[in-house]
Amino acid sequence: MKYRKASDVLPEKLLRKVQKYAAGETLYIPKDNVRKKWGENTGAREYFQERNEEIRQKYLQKRSIEHLADEYCLSVETIRKIIFK
């Protein structure tokens, strides 16, 4: 964790308020609890959404579940879950 001077980060008015309550103390300010969903940083989420939509479209074009399972190297059960979701 990198330490930074509060006067370099906080507006002067806020700095004065913080000094009123914790002058000379070391404070840890945690990040917001806003977490990204799985795969948002790497693009995996988008990749799998596109792949699954492609599978659904091919199924609507009369491709068999078994053929799709072979084509995408997935189990028949996984293809069913994608199609009927």
PyMOL Python script that loads the backbone (N, CA, C, O; Angstrom):
from pymol import cmd

cmd.read_pdbstr("""\
ATOM      1  N   MET A   1       0.849  -1.166   0.000  1.00  0.00           N
ATOM      2  CA  MET A   1       0.000   0.000   0.000  1.00  0.00           C
ATOM      3  C   MET A   1       0.899   1.234   0.000  1.00  0.00           C
ATOM      4  O   MET A   1       1.873   1.309   0.748  1.00  0.00           O
ATOM      5  N   LYS A   2       0.562   2.178  -0.832  1.00  0.00           N
ATOM      6  CA  LYS A   2       1.353   3.390  -0.989  1.00  0.00           C
ATOM      7  C   LYS A   2       0.742   4.512  -0.135  1.00  0.00           C
ATOM      8  O   LYS A   2      -0.470   4.730  -0.157  1.00  0.00           O
ATOM      9  N   TYR A   3       1.589   5.210   0.609  1.00  0.00           N
ATOM     10  CA  TYR A   3       1.128   6.335   1.417  1.00  0.00           C
ATOM     11  C   TYR A   3       1.225   7.615   0.612  1.00  0.00           C
ATOM     12  O   TYR A   3       2.187   7.824  -0.126  1.00  0.00           O
ATOM     13  N   ARG A   4       0.231   8.463   0.757  1.00  0.00           N
ATOM     14  CA  ARG A   4       0.225   9.759   0.079  1.00  0.00           C
ATOM     15  C   ARG A   4      -0.156  10.832   1.086  1.00  0.00           C
ATOM     16  O   ARG A   4      -0.916  10.578   2.021  1.00  0.00           O
ATOM     17  N   LYS A   5       0.367  12.008   0.892  1.00  0.00           N
ATOM     18  CA  LYS A   5       0.036  13.119   1.777  1.00  0.00           C
ATOM     19  C   LYS A   5      -1.408  13.533   1.542  1.00  0.00           C
ATOM     20  O   LYS A   5      -1.840  13.710   0.403  1.00  0.00           O
ATOM     21  N   ALA A   6      -2.145  13.685   2.628  1.00  0.00           N
ATOM     22  CA  ALA A   6      -3.547  14.072   2.521  1.00  0.00           C
ATOM     23  C   ALA A   6      -3.686  15.420   1.831  1.00  0.00           C
ATOM     24  O   ALA A   6      -4.654  15.641   1.104  1.00  0.00           O
ATOM     25  N   SER A   7      -2.733  16.326   2.048  1.00  0.00           N
ATOM     26  CA  SER A   7      -2.815  17.649   1.425  1.00  0.00           C
ATOM     27  C   SER A   7      -2.645  17.581  -0.096  1.00  0.00           C
ATOM     28  O   SER A   7      -3.038  18.508  -0.804  1.00  0.00           O
ATOM     29  N   ASP A   8      -2.059  16.486  -0.600  1.00  0.00           N
ATOM     30  CA  ASP A   8      -1.918  16.309  -2.046  1.00  0.00           C
ATOM     31  C   ASP A   8      -3.173  15.720  -2.676  1.00  0.00           C
ATOM     32  O   ASP A   8      -3.367  15.815  -3.888  1.00  0.00           O
ATOM     33  N   VAL A   9      -4.024  15.114  -1.854  1.00  0.00           N
ATOM     34  CA  VAL A   9      -5.172  14.380  -2.370  1.00  0.00           C
ATOM     35  C   VAL A   9      -6.500  15.073  -2.065  1.00  0.00           C
ATOM     36  O   VAL A   9      -7.379  15.142  -2.925  1.00  0.00           O
ATOM     37  N   LEU A  10      -6.643  15.579  -0.860  1.00  0.00           N
ATOM     38  CA  LEU A  10      -7.925  16.119  -0.408  1.00  0.00           C
ATOM     39  C   LEU A  10      -8.024  17.618  -0.644  1.00  0.00           C
ATOM     40  O   LEU A  10      -7.023  18.332  -0.584  1.00  0.00           O
ATOM     41  N   PRO A  11      -9.243  18.092  -0.913  1.00  0.00           N
ATOM     42  CA  PRO A  11      -9.444  19.541  -0.968  1.00  0.00           C
ATOM     43  C   PRO A  11      -9.186  20.138   0.426  1.00  0.00           C
ATOM     44  O   PRO A  11      -9.377  19.464   1.439  1.00  0.00           O
ATOM     45  N   GLU A  12      -8.757  21.389   0.466  1.00  0.00           N
ATOM     46  CA  GLU A  12      -8.348  22.009   1.726  1.00  0.00           C
ATOM     47  C   GLU A  12      -9.462  21.993   2.768  1.00  0.00           C
ATOM     48  O   GLU A  12      -9.205  21.742   3.945  1.00  0.00           O
ATOM     49  N   LYS A  13     -10.668  22.250   2.355  1.00  0.00           N
ATOM     50  CA  LYS A  13     -11.804  22.277   3.298  1.00  0.00           C
ATOM     51  C   LYS A  13     -12.005  20.900   3.948  1.00  0.00           C
ATOM     52  O   LYS A  13     -12.231  20.806   5.154  1.00  0.00           O
ATOM     53  N   LEU A  14     -11.923  19.855   3.156  1.00  0.00           N
ATOM     54  CA  LEU A  14     -12.071  18.499   3.681  1.00  0.00           C
ATOM     55  C   LEU A  14     -10.888  18.134   4.567  1.00  0.00           C
ATOM     56  O   LEU A  14     -11.061  17.493   5.604  1.00  0.00           O
ATOM     57  N   LEU A  15      -9.699  18.536   4.165  1.00  0.00           N
ATOM     58  CA  LEU A  15      -8.507  18.270   4.962  1.00  0.00           C
ATOM     59  C   LEU A  15      -8.644  18.874   6.351  1.00  0.00           C
ATOM     60  O   LEU A  15      -8.283  18.234   7.339  1.00  0.00           O
ATOM     61  N   ARG A  16      -9.158  20.095   6.441  1.00  0.00           N
ATOM     62  CA  ARG A  16      -9.355  20.747   7.753  1.00  0.00           C
ATOM     63  C   ARG A  16     -10.333  19.955   8.607  1.00  0.00           C
ATOM     64  O   ARG A  16     -10.133  19.819   9.814  1.00  0.00           O
ATOM     65  N   LYS A  17     -11.383  19.435   7.998  1.00  0.00           N
ATOM     66  CA  LYS A  17     -12.366  18.628   8.750  1.00  0.00           C
ATOM     67  C   LYS A  17     -11.722  17.345   9.275  1.00  0.00           C
ATOM     68  O   LYS A  17     -11.938  16.969  10.427  1.00  0.00           O
ATOM     69  N   VAL A  18     -10.937  16.677   8.440  1.00  0.00           N
ATOM     70  CA  VAL A  18     -10.282  15.445   8.854  1.00  0.00           C
ATOM     71  C   VAL A  18      -9.283  15.739   9.971  1.00  0.00           C
ATOM     72  O   VAL A  18      -9.182  14.973  10.929  1.00  0.00           O
ATOM     73  N   GLN A  19      -8.552  16.833   9.855  1.00  0.00           N
ATOM     74  CA  GLN A  19      -7.586  17.205  10.893  1.00  0.00           C
ATOM     75  C   GLN A  19      -8.280  17.443  12.230  1.00  0.00           C
ATOM     76  O   GLN A  19      -7.711  17.172  13.287  1.00  0.00           O
ATOM     77  N   LYS A  20      -9.488  17.940  12.181  1.00  0.00           N
ATOM     78  CA  LYS A  20     -10.255  18.197  13.408  1.00  0.00           C
ATOM     79  C   LYS A  20     -10.480  16.898  14.192  1.00  0.00           C
ATOM     80  O   LYS A  20     -10.470  16.903  15.423  1.00  0.00           O
ATOM     81  N   TYR A  21     -10.680  15.798  13.480  1.00  0.00           N
ATOM     82  CA  TYR A  21     -10.992  14.523  14.128  1.00  0.00           C
ATOM     83  C   TYR A  21      -9.792  13.586  14.265  1.00  0.00           C
ATOM     84  O   TYR A  21      -9.765  12.758  15.176  1.00  0.00           O
ATOM     85  N   ALA A  22      -8.788  13.701  13.369  1.00  0.00           N
ATOM     86  CA  ALA A  22      -7.718  12.702  13.387  1.00  0.00           C
ATOM     87  C   ALA A  22      -6.352  13.310  13.083  1.00  0.00           C
ATOM     88  O   ALA A  22      -5.564  12.710  12.351  1.00  0.00           O
ATOM     89  N   ALA A  23      -6.065  14.460  13.617  1.00  0.00           N
ATOM     90  CA  ALA A  23      -4.774  15.101  13.357  1.00  0.00           C
ATOM     91  C   ALA A  23      -3.637  14.220  13.856  1.00  0.00           C
ATOM     92  O   ALA A  23      -3.654  13.765  15.000  1.00  0.00           O
ATOM     93  N   GLY A  24      -2.646  13.980  12.995  1.00  0.00           N
ATOM     94  CA  GLY A  24      -1.483  13.187  13.370  1.00  0.00           C
ATOM     95  C   GLY A  24      -1.688  11.686  13.326  1.00  0.00           C
ATOM     96  O   GLY A  24      -0.747  10.932  13.576  1.00  0.00           O
ATOM     97  N   GLU A  25      -2.879  11.238  13.017  1.00  0.00           N
ATOM     98  CA  GLU A  25      -3.187   9.804  12.942  1.00  0.00           C
ATOM     99  C   GLU A  25      -2.938   9.284  11.533  1.00  0.00           C
ATOM    100  O   GLU A  25      -2.960  10.042  10.563  1.00  0.00           O
ATOM    101  N   THR A  26      -2.707   8.010  11.439  1.00  0.00           N
ATOM    102  CA  THR A  26      -2.619   7.361  10.136  1.00  0.00           C
ATOM    103  C   THR A  26      -3.985   6.760   9.851  1.00  0.00           C
ATOM    104  O   THR A  26      -4.505   5.982  10.652  1.00  0.00           O
ATOM    105  N   LEU A  27      -4.563   7.114   8.722  1.00  0.00           N
ATOM    106  CA  LEU A  27      -5.899   6.631   8.365  1.00  0.00           C
ATOM    107  C   LEU A  27      -5.819   5.724   7.152  1.00  0.00           C
ATOM    108  O   LEU A  27      -5.029   5.953   6.237  1.00  0.00           O
ATOM    109  N   TYR A  28      -6.640   4.702   7.157  1.00  0.00           N
ATOM    110  CA  TYR A  28      -6.801   3.834   5.991  1.00  0.00           C
ATOM    111  C   TYR A  28      -8.181   4.130   5.426  1.00  0.00           C
ATOM    112  O   TYR A  28      -9.178   4.051   6.144  1.00  0.00           O
ATOM    113  N   ILE A  29      -8.244   4.467   4.160  1.00  0.00           N
ATOM    114  CA  ILE A  29      -9.522   4.751   3.513  1.00  0.00           C
ATOM    115  C   ILE A  29      -9.759   3.656   2.477  1.00  0.00           C
ATOM    116  O   ILE A  29      -9.098   3.632   1.439  1.00  0.00           O
ATOM    117  N   PRO A  30     -10.702   2.746   2.753  1.00  0.00           N
ATOM    118  CA  PRO A  30     -10.935   1.626   1.833  1.00  0.00           C
ATOM    119  C   PRO A  30     -11.619   2.079   0.542  1.00  0.00           C
ATOM    120  O   PRO A  30     -12.253   3.133   0.491  1.00  0.00           O
ATOM    121  N   LYS A  31     -11.477   1.271  -0.478  1.00  0.00           N
ATOM    122  CA  LYS A  31     -12.166   1.513  -1.744  1.00  0.00           C
ATOM    123  C   LYS A  31     -13.651   1.289  -1.545  1.00  0.00           C
ATOM    124  O   LYS A  31     -14.075   0.671  -0.569  1.00  0.00           O
ATOM    125  N   ASP A  32     -14.439   1.799  -2.486  1.00  0.00           N
ATOM    126  CA  ASP A  32     -15.870   1.509  -2.477  1.00  0.00           C
ATOM    127  C   ASP A  32     -16.071   0.002  -2.606  1.00  0.00           C
ATOM    128  O   ASP A  32     -15.218  -0.697  -3.152  1.00  0.00           O
ATOM    129  N   ASN A  33     -17.176  -0.485  -2.113  1.00  0.00           N
ATOM    130  CA  ASN A  33     -17.467  -1.915  -2.203  1.00  0.00           C
ATOM    131  C   ASN A  33     -18.079  -2.300  -3.540  1.00  0.00           C
ATOM    132  O   ASN A  33     -18.704  -3.354  -3.657  1.00  0.00           O
ATOM    133  N   VAL A  34     -17.909  -1.472  -4.525  1.00  0.00           N
ATOM    134  CA  VAL A  34     -18.439  -1.778  -5.845  1.00  0.00           C
ATOM    135  C   VAL A  34     -17.493  -2.764  -6.514  1.00  0.00           C
ATOM    136  O   VAL A  34     -16.359  -2.432  -6.860  1.00  0.00           O
ATOM    137  N   ARG A  35     -17.987  -3.983  -6.687  1.00  0.00           N
ATOM    138  CA  ARG A  35     -17.174  -5.027  -7.310  1.00  0.00           C
ATOM    139  C   ARG A  35     -17.674  -5.271  -8.712  1.00  0.00           C
ATOM    140  O   ARG A  35     -18.875  -5.237  -8.979  1.00  0.00           O
ATOM    141  N   LYS A  36     -16.743  -5.513  -9.594  1.00  0.00           N
ATOM    142  CA  LYS A  36     -17.124  -5.857 -10.953  1.00  0.00           C
ATOM    143  C   LYS A  36     -17.559  -7.311 -10.990  1.00  0.00           C
ATOM    144  O   LYS A  36     -17.120  -8.129 -10.182  1.00  0.00           O
ATOM    145  N   LYS A  37     -18.416  -7.612 -11.928  1.00  0.00           N
ATOM    146  CA  LYS A  37     -18.869  -8.985 -12.095  1.00  0.00           C
ATOM    147  C   LYS A  37     -17.772  -9.815 -12.722  1.00  0.00           C
ATOM    148  O   LYS A  37     -16.823  -9.288 -13.303  1.00  0.00           O
ATOM    149  N   TRP A  38     -17.918 -11.124 -12.596  1.00  0.00           N
ATOM    150  CA  TRP A  38     -16.932 -12.050 -13.128  1.00  0.00           C
ATOM    151  C   TRP A  38     -16.726 -11.772 -14.608  1.00  0.00           C
ATOM    152  O   TRP A  38     -17.689 -11.620 -15.359  1.00  0.00           O
ATOM    153  N   GLY A  39     -15.464 -11.707 -15.025  1.00  0.00           N
ATOM    154  CA  GLY A  39     -15.110 -11.608 -16.423  1.00  0.00           C
ATOM    155  C   GLY A  39     -15.170 -10.222 -17.035  1.00  0.00           C
ATOM    156  O   GLY A  39     -14.862 -10.071 -18.217  1.00  0.00           O
ATOM    157  N   GLU A  40     -15.554  -9.203 -16.277  1.00  0.00           N
ATOM    158  CA  GLU A  40     -15.643  -7.859 -16.851  1.00  0.00           C
ATOM    159  C   GLU A  40     -14.270  -7.264 -17.134  1.00  0.00           C
ATOM    160  O   GLU A  40     -14.108  -6.530 -18.110  1.00  0.00           O
ATOM    161  N   ASN A  41     -13.294  -7.562 -16.310  1.00  0.00           N
ATOM    162  CA  ASN A  41     -11.949  -7.013 -16.530  1.00  0.00           C
ATOM    163  C   ASN A  41     -11.254  -7.660 -17.719  1.00  0.00           C
ATOM    164  O   ASN A  41     -10.524  -6.990 -18.449  1.00  0.00           O
ATOM    165  N   THR A  42     -11.469  -8.940 -17.918  1.00  0.00           N
ATOM    166  CA  THR A  42     -10.735  -9.684 -18.936  1.00  0.00           C
ATOM    167  C   THR A  42     -11.471  -9.786 -20.273  1.00  0.00           C
ATOM    168  O   THR A  42     -10.873 -10.161 -21.282  1.00  0.00           O
ATOM    169  N   GLY A  43     -12.744  -9.461 -20.287  1.00  0.00           N
ATOM    170  CA  GLY A  43     -13.534  -9.603 -21.502  1.00  0.00           C
ATOM    171  C   GLY A  43     -14.142 -10.984 -21.655  1.00  0.00           C
ATOM    172  O   GLY A  43     -14.820 -11.253 -22.647  1.00  0.00           O
ATOM    173  N   ALA A  44     -13.910 -11.869 -20.684  1.00  0.00           N
ATOM    174  CA  ALA A  44     -14.442 -13.232 -20.766  1.00  0.00           C
ATOM    175  C   ALA A  44     -15.965 -13.235 -20.743  1.00  0.00           C
ATOM    176  O   ALA A  44     -16.595 -14.019 -21.452  1.00  0.00           O
ATOM    177  N   ARG A  45     -16.555 -12.368 -19.938  1.00  0.00           N
ATOM    178  CA  ARG A  45     -18.014 -12.302 -19.832  1.00  0.00           C
ATOM    179  C   ARG A  45     -18.625 -12.000 -21.206  1.00  0.00           C
ATOM    180  O   ARG A  45     -19.568 -12.667 -21.635  1.00  0.00           O
ATOM    181  N   GLU A  46     -18.086 -11.006 -21.877  1.00  0.00           N
ATOM    182  CA  GLU A  46     -18.587 -10.626 -23.194  1.00  0.00           C
ATOM    183  C   GLU A  46     -18.371 -11.757 -24.207  1.00  0.00           C
ATOM    184  O   GLU A  46     -19.248 -12.040 -25.023  1.00  0.00           O
ATOM    185  N   TYR A  47     -17.205 -12.398 -24.149  1.00  0.00           N
ATOM    186  CA  TYR A  47     -16.903 -13.496 -25.067  1.00  0.00           C
ATOM    187  C   TYR A  47     -17.940 -14.612 -24.936  1.00  0.00           C
ATOM    188  O   TYR A  47     -18.463 -15.094 -25.941  1.00  0.00           O
ATOM    189  N   PHE A  48     -18.241 -15.025 -23.693  1.00  0.00           N
ATOM    190  CA  PHE A  48     -19.176 -16.126 -23.490  1.00  0.00           C
ATOM    191  C   PHE A  48     -20.611 -15.721 -23.833  1.00  0.00           C
ATOM    192  O   PHE A  48     -21.387 -16.558 -24.294  1.00  0.00           O
ATOM    193  N   GLN A  49     -20.975 -14.468 -23.619  1.00  0.00           N
ATOM    194  CA  GLN A  49     -22.307 -14.014 -24.017  1.00  0.00           C
ATOM    195  C   GLN A  49     -22.464 -14.085 -25.534  1.00  0.00           C
ATOM    196  O   GLN A  49     -23.494 -14.526 -26.043  1.00  0.00           O
ATOM    197  N   GLU A  50     -21.432 -13.645 -26.246  1.00  0.00           N
ATOM    198  CA  GLU A  50     -21.478 -13.707 -27.710  1.00  0.00           C
ATOM    199  C   GLU A  50     -21.506 -15.150 -28.201  1.00  0.00           C
ATOM    200  O   GLU A  50     -22.267 -15.487 -29.108  1.00  0.00           O
ATOM    201  N   ARG A  51     -20.676 -16.002 -27.600  1.00  0.00           N
ATOM    202  CA  ARG A  51     -20.643 -17.414 -27.996  1.00  0.00           C
ATOM    203  C   ARG A  51     -22.002 -18.066 -27.762  1.00  0.00           C
ATOM    204  O   ARG A  51     -22.495 -18.804 -28.615  1.00  0.00           O
ATOM    205  N   ASN A  52     -22.607 -17.794 -26.606  1.00  0.00           N
ATOM    206  CA  ASN A  52     -23.897 -18.407 -26.284  1.00  0.00           C
ATOM    207  C   ASN A  52     -24.994 -17.921 -27.225  1.00  0.00           C
ATOM    208  O   ASN A  52     -25.871 -18.697 -27.606  1.00  0.00           O
ATOM    209  N   GLU A  53     -24.952 -16.654 -27.600  1.00  0.00           N
ATOM    210  CA  GLU A  53     -25.933 -16.137 -28.549  1.00  0.00           C
ATOM    211  C   GLU A  53     -25.743 -16.795 -29.916  1.00  0.00           C
ATOM    212  O   GLU A  53     -26.717 -17.095 -30.606  1.00  0.00           O
ATOM    213  N   GLU A  54     -24.505 -17.012 -30.297  1.00  0.00           N
ATOM    214  CA  GLU A  54     -24.206 -17.704 -31.552  1.00  0.00           C
ATOM    215  C   GLU A  54     -24.763 -19.133 -31.516  1.00  0.00           C
ATOM    216  O   GLU A  54     -25.321 -19.606 -32.506  1.00  0.00           O
ATOM    217  N   ILE A  55     -24.615 -19.807 -30.394  1.00  0.00           N
ATOM    218  CA  ILE A  55     -25.144 -21.166 -30.242  1.00  0.00           C
ATOM    219  C   ILE A  55     -26.666 -21.148 -30.373  1.00  0.00           C
ATOM    220  O   ILE A  55     -27.237 -22.006 -31.046  1.00  0.00           O
ATOM    221  N   ARG A  56     -27.330 -20.175 -29.734  1.00  0.00           N
ATOM    222  CA  ARG A  56     -28.791 -20.089 -29.820  1.00  0.00           C
ATOM    223  C   ARG A  56     -29.247 -19.860 -31.260  1.00  0.00           C
ATOM    224  O   ARG A  56     -30.220 -20.464 -31.711  1.00  0.00           O
ATOM    225  N   GLN A  57     -28.540 -18.987 -31.978  1.00  0.00           N
ATOM    226  CA  GLN A  57     -28.906 -18.696 -33.366  1.00  0.00           C
ATOM    227  C   GLN A  57     -28.733 -19.933 -34.246  1.00  0.00           C
ATOM    228  O   GLN A  57     -29.579 -20.209 -35.097  1.00  0.00           O
ATOM    229  N   LYS A  58     -27.674 -20.660 -34.053  1.00  0.00           N
ATOM    230  CA  LYS A  58     -27.451 -21.876 -34.848  1.00  0.00           C
ATOM    231  C   LYS A  58     -28.514 -22.930 -34.531  1.00  0.00           C
ATOM    232  O   LYS A  58     -28.938 -23.673 -35.416  1.00  0.00           O
ATOM    233  N   TYR A  59     -28.940 -22.993 -33.271  1.00  0.00           N
ATOM    234  CA  TYR A  59     -29.998 -23.930 -32.901  1.00  0.00           C
ATOM    235  C   TYR A  59     -31.303 -23.555 -33.606  1.00  0.00           C
ATOM    236  O   TYR A  59     -32.037 -24.422 -34.080  1.00  0.00           O
ATOM    237  N   LEU A  60     -31.578 -22.254 -33.668  1.00  0.00           N
ATOM    238  CA  LEU A  60     -32.786 -21.793 -34.364  1.00  0.00           C
ATOM    239  C   LEU A  60     -32.714 -22.066 -35.863  1.00  0.00           C
ATOM    240  O   LEU A  60     -33.747 -22.138 -36.530  1.00  0.00           O
ATOM    241  N   GLN A  61     -31.509 -22.217 -36.394  1.00  0.00           N
ATOM    242  CA  GLN A  61     -31.317 -22.542 -37.808  1.00  0.00           C
ATOM    243  C   GLN A  61     -31.298 -24.057 -38.020  1.00  0.00           C
ATOM    244  O   GLN A  61     -30.812 -24.552 -39.037  1.00  0.00           O
ATOM    245  N   LYS A  62     -31.838 -24.777 -37.041  1.00  0.00           N
ATOM    246  CA  LYS A  62     -32.042 -26.232 -37.130  1.00  0.00           C
ATOM    247  C   LYS A  62     -30.779 -27.072 -36.973  1.00  0.00           C
ATOM    248  O   LYS A  62     -30.742 -28.210 -37.443  1.00  0.00           O
ATOM    249  N   ARG A  63     -29.749 -26.543 -36.328  1.00  0.00           N
ATOM    250  CA  ARG A  63     -28.585 -27.373 -36.008  1.00  0.00           C
ATOM    251  C   ARG A  63     -28.942 -28.208 -34.784  1.00  0.00           C
ATOM    252  O   ARG A  63     -29.575 -27.708 -33.854  1.00  0.00           O
ATOM    253  N   SER A  64     -28.546 -29.460 -34.781  1.00  0.00           N
ATOM    254  CA  SER A  64     -28.883 -30.345 -33.664  1.00  0.00           C
ATOM    255  C   SER A  64     -28.023 -30.003 -32.434  1.00  0.00           C
ATOM    256  O   SER A  64     -26.928 -29.453 -32.550  1.00  0.00           O
ATOM    257  N   ILE A  65     -28.543 -30.338 -31.291  1.00  0.00           N
ATOM    258  CA  ILE A  65     -27.821 -30.101 -30.037  1.00  0.00           C
ATOM    259  C   ILE A  65     -26.516 -30.893 -30.034  1.00  0.00           C
ATOM    260  O   ILE A  65     -25.489 -30.396 -29.572  1.00  0.00           O
ATOM    261  N   GLU A  66     -26.552 -32.110 -30.543  1.00  0.00           N
ATOM    262  CA  GLU A  66     -25.356 -32.946 -30.592  1.00  0.00           C
ATOM    263  C   GLU A  66     -24.284 -32.322 -31.492  1.00  0.00           C
ATOM    264  O   GLU A  66     -23.099 -32.326 -31.160  1.00  0.00           O
ATOM    265  N   HIS A  67     -24.721 -31.785 -32.636  1.00  0.00           N
ATOM    266  CA  HIS A  67     -23.775 -31.134 -33.552  1.00  0.00           C
ATOM    267  C   HIS A  67     -23.139 -29.909 -32.885  1.00  0.00           C
ATOM    268  O   HIS A  67     -21.932 -29.692 -32.996  1.00  0.00           O
ATOM    269  N   LEU A  68     -23.958 -29.113 -32.192  1.00  0.00           N
ATOM    270  CA  LEU A  68     -23.442 -27.923 -31.504  1.00  0.00           C
ATOM    271  C   LEU A  68     -22.471 -28.308 -30.391  1.00  0.00           C
ATOM    272  O   LEU A  68     -21.462 -27.637 -30.175  1.00  0.00           O
ATOM    273  N   ALA A  69     -22.785 -29.393 -29.691  1.00  0.00           N
ATOM    274  CA  ALA A  69     -21.896 -29.862 -28.625  1.00  0.00           C
ATOM    275  C   ALA A  69     -20.532 -30.234 -29.199  1.00  0.00           C
ATOM    276  O   ALA A  69     -19.500 -29.898 -28.618  1.00  0.00           O
ATOM    277  N   ASP A  70     -20.523 -30.922 -30.330  1.00  0.00           N
ATOM    278  CA  ASP A  70     -19.253 -31.283 -30.980  1.00  0.00           C
ATOM    279  C   ASP A  70     -18.513 -30.048 -31.489  1.00  0.00           C
ATOM    280  O   ASP A  70     -17.300 -29.925 -31.324  1.00  0.00           O
ATOM    281  N   GLU A  71     -19.259 -29.141 -32.104  1.00  0.00           N
ATOM    282  CA  GLU A  71     -18.646 -27.944 -32.695  1.00  0.00           C
ATOM    283  C   GLU A  71     -17.988 -27.052 -31.634  1.00  0.00           C
ATOM    284  O   GLU A  71     -16.912 -26.500 -31.865  1.00  0.00           O
ATOM    285  N   TYR A  72     -18.633 -26.917 -30.483  1.00  0.00           N
ATOM    286  CA  TYR A  72     -18.113 -26.020 -29.441  1.00  0.00           C
ATOM    287  C   TYR A  72     -17.374 -26.760 -28.317  1.00  0.00           C
ATOM    288  O   TYR A  72     -16.956 -26.150 -27.334  1.00  0.00           O
ATOM    289  N   CYS A  73     -17.222 -28.064 -28.472  1.00  0.00           N
ATOM    290  CA  CYS A  73     -16.536 -28.885 -27.465  1.00  0.00           C
ATOM    291  C   CYS A  73     -17.164 -28.725 -26.086  1.00  0.00           C
ATOM    292  O   CYS A  73     -16.470 -28.564 -25.082  1.00  0.00           O
ATOM    293  N   LEU A  74     -18.478 -28.772 -26.062  1.00  0.00           N
ATOM    294  CA  LEU A  74     -19.238 -28.677 -24.816  1.00  0.00           C
ATOM    295  C   LEU A  74     -20.120 -29.911 -24.694  1.00  0.00           C
ATOM    296  O   LEU A  74     -20.383 -30.605 -25.676  1.00  0.00           O
ATOM    297  N   SER A  75     -20.566 -30.167 -23.490  1.00  0.00           N
ATOM    298  CA  SER A  75     -21.454 -31.313 -23.303  1.00  0.00           C
ATOM    299  C   SER A  75     -22.846 -30.974 -23.843  1.00  0.00           C
ATOM    300  O   SER A  75     -23.218 -29.807 -23.971  1.00  0.00           O
ATOM    301  N   VAL A  76     -23.599 -32.027 -24.152  1.00  0.00           N
ATOM    302  CA  VAL A  76     -24.970 -31.857 -24.629  1.00  0.00           C
ATOM    303  C   VAL A  76     -25.785 -31.113 -23.568  1.00  0.00           C
ATOM    304  O   VAL A  76     -26.598 -30.249 -23.899  1.00  0.00           O
ATOM    305  N   GLU A  77     -25.569 -31.445 -22.315  1.00  0.00           N
ATOM    306  CA  GLU A  77     -26.300 -30.787 -21.223  1.00  0.00           C
ATOM    307  C   GLU A  77     -25.980 -29.294 -21.155  1.00  0.00           C
ATOM    308  O   GLU A  77     -26.874 -28.485 -20.909  1.00  0.00           O
ATOM    309  N   THR A  78     -24.729 -28.924 -21.369  1.00  0.00           N
ATOM    310  CA  THR A  78     -24.344 -27.507 -21.354  1.00  0.00           C
ATOM    311  C   THR A  78     -25.006 -26.766 -22.507  1.00  0.00           C
ATOM    312  O   THR A  78     -25.480 -25.644 -22.332  1.00  0.00           O
ATOM    313  N   ILE A  79     -25.044 -27.378 -23.675  1.00  0.00           N
ATOM    314  CA  ILE A  79     -25.701 -26.760 -24.830  1.00  0.00           C
ATOM    315  C   ILE A  79     -27.185 -26.562 -24.531  1.00  0.00           C
ATOM    316  O   ILE A  79     -27.751 -25.519 -24.860  1.00  0.00           O
ATOM    317  N   ARG A  80     -27.810 -27.550 -23.915  1.00  0.00           N
ATOM    318  CA  ARG A  80     -29.239 -27.412 -23.545  1.00  0.00           C
ATOM    319  C   ARG A  80     -29.447 -26.238 -22.599  1.00  0.00           C
ATOM    320  O   ARG A  80     -30.398 -25.473 -22.760  1.00  0.00           O
ATOM    321  N   LYS A  81     -28.562 -26.090 -21.609  1.00  0.00           N
ATOM    322  CA  LYS A  81     -28.687 -24.980 -20.664  1.00  0.00           C
ATOM    323  C   LYS A  81     -28.564 -23.646 -21.372  1.00  0.00           C
ATOM    324  O   LYS A  81     -29.297 -22.706 -21.064  1.00  0.00           O
ATOM    325  N   ILE A  82     -27.642 -23.560 -22.317  1.00  0.00           N
ATOM    326  CA  ILE A  82     -27.455 -22.305 -23.058  1.00  0.00           C
ATOM    327  C   ILE A  82     -28.687 -22.001 -23.910  1.00  0.00           C
ATOM    328  O   ILE A  82     -29.154 -20.863 -23.941  1.00  0.00           O
ATOM    329  N   ILE A  83     -29.202 -22.989 -24.583  1.00  0.00           N
ATOM    330  CA  ILE A  83     -30.324 -22.783 -25.502  1.00  0.00           C
ATOM    331  C   ILE A  83     -31.595 -22.424 -24.750  1.00  0.00           C
ATOM    332  O   ILE A  83     -32.322 -21.517 -25.156  1.00  0.00           O
ATOM    333  N   PHE A  84     -31.863 -23.113 -23.679  1.00  0.00           N
ATOM    334  CA  PHE A  84     -33.145 -22.944 -22.993  1.00  0.00           C
ATOM    335  C   PHE A  84     -33.100 -21.945 -21.841  1.00  0.00           C
ATOM    336  O   PHE A  84     -34.044 -21.852 -21.056  1.00  0.00           O
ATOM    337  N   LYS A  85     -32.008 -21.203 -21.743  1.00  0.00           N
ATOM    338  CA  LYS A  85     -31.909 -20.179 -20.694  1.00  0.00           C
ATOM    339  C   LYS A  85     -32.772 -18.994 -21.031  1.00  0.00           C
ATOM    340  O   LYS A  85     -32.821 -18.029 -20.269  1.00  0.00           O
TER     341      LYS A  85
END
""", "prot")
cmd.dss("prot")
cmd.show_as("cartoon", "prot")
cmd.util.cbc("prot")
cmd.orient("prot")
